Amino acid sequence: MNETNSTISAWETPTIAGILQQIHYQHITKKLKSLSIASEERSEGKTTVAFTIARGLTEVFKFKVLFVDLNPAGDSLLSKYLKDYHSDKGMVKDHVFPFSILRIRDLEVDWSKNNFDGPFLNRLITQYTSEYDIIIVDNYTPSQKENILKVNTDSNLLIKSPKSKTNFLEAEIQRDRKKIIGIVFNEI
């Protein structure tokens, strides 16, 4: 798949192995350092796909990966896995996964003051780019369909239900001239 935004049919949907190879290629040739996993709808599998990609990049390509959970309330699936672990300035310590995890919900930030914005998150994630080969951002899907992509990552991977009738996220990517590495159609 090229870097330009294009329509992808369900028949052209990349496999996870193909996505991992594409990320590796983009990392080597185009210095891809960050990837955002995004969806227009909640519960479409963003965290599962992001975890799979983070683990694959760590185990197959031996990348040093930082997984970032952008949900200010904490992702429910991730919370189940990490309920017995503590956090230090958002970094989850002593967990069993082969990559590092940063949880926004564990930061000592007053979210009521609207700090959950692009500039704050971009500064936060940028401070880790020199420590990791790649940062995988598990995007938070807000209840209203505005500014889904809070963080400016090098590229984006979209999770979409084939039954979805909206293209808000794709329009946002085109409007902001952001790159897309692929679309994963998830039957839920």
CORFEN-V91541 format. One record per run of one state. SS is the DSSP state (a for helix, b for strand, c for the rest). FROM is the first residue (numbers start at 1). LEN is the number of residues. If there is no record, write none. Layout:
ss={SS | SS}
from={FROM | FROM}
len={LEN | LEN}
//
This chain:
ss={c | a | c | a | c | b | c | a | c | b | c | a | c | b | c | b | c | b | a | c | a | c | a | c | b | c | b | c | a | c | b | c}
from={1 | 10 | 13 | 16 | 31 | 34 | 39 | 46 | 60 | 65 | 70 | 76 | 82 | 87 | 89 | 91 | 93 | 100 | 104 | 107 | 111 | 114 | 118 | 127 | 134 | 139 | 155 | 161 | 168 | 176 | 180 | 186}
len={9 | 3 | 3 | 15 | 3 | 5 | 7 | 14 | 5 | 5 | 6 | 6 | 5 | 2 | 2 | 2 | 7 | 4 | 3 | 4 | 3 | 4 | 9 | 7 | 5 | 16 | 6 | 7 | 8 | 4 | 6 | 3}
//
